[in-house]
Amino acid sequence: MMVTDEIEGKLGPIVKIMDLPEQPVAVVDFDGKELLFPFLTLFFKNIDRKNKELLVRLPEGLVDIYRNT
């Protein structure tokens, strides 16, 4: 499923979901790096199952952490 952020644009495909004790975490292939975010409906804006797309609104600055490493 392709992940797109409302502000940052297309991030990349989900490669796995880690079921951690605290919360599930999505791992996205972000320009060859692993971008992790809490896989919670709180961040979901739209799920398009037909086209396999997930629109999210991630916390401000989260994508920048991965972009600058």
C-alpha positions in Angstrom: 0.0 0.0 0.0 1.4 3.4 -1.0 1.5 6.0 1.7 0.9 9.7 1.0 1.1 12.5 3.6 -1.3 15.4 3.2 1.6 17.9 3.6 4.7 16.0 2.5 3.3 14.2 -0.5 4.1 10.6 -1.5 6.3 8.9 1.0 6.5 5.3 -0.3 5.1 1.8 0.1 4.5 0.1 3.4 6.9 -2.8 3.5 5.8 -4.2 6.8 3.7 -3.6 10.0 5.5 -4.3 13.3 3.1 -5.3 16.0 4.8 -3.8 19.0 3.4 -4.0 22.6 2.8 -0.3 22.7 1.2 0.1 19.3 1.6 -1.1 15.7 4.2 0.6 13.6 4.3 0.9 9.9 7.6 0.7 8.1 7.7 2.6 4.8 10.4 2.5 2.1 11.2 6.2 2.0 13.8 6.9 -0.7 15.7 3.7 0.4 15.4 4.5 4.1 13.0 3.0 6.6 10.5 5.6 7.8 8.5 4.4 10.8 5.2 5.9 12.1 2.5 4.7 14.5 0.0 2.8 12.5 -3.0 4.4 14.2 -6.3 5.5 12.6 -5.7 8.8 14.3 -3.3 9.6 11.4 -5.4 8.1 8.6 -7.3 10.5 6.4 -8.4 8.1 3.6 -7.9 4.5 2.8 -8.4 3.6 -0.9 -8.3 -0.2 -0.9 -9.0 -0.5 -4.6 -5.9 1.6 -5.6 -3.9 0.4 -2.5 -3.3 4.0 -1.2 -3.3 5.3 2.3 -3.6 9.1 2.9 -2.2 10.2 6.2 -1.5 13.3 8.2 1.6 12.5 10.2 2.8 14.7 13.1 4.7 17.8 12.1 8.4 17.2 11.7 8.2 13.4 11.6 9.1 13.1 7.9 11.9 15.7 8.4 13.6 13.4 10.9 14.0 10.7 8.1 14.7 13.2 5.3 17.7 14.7 7.2 19.4 11.4 8.1 
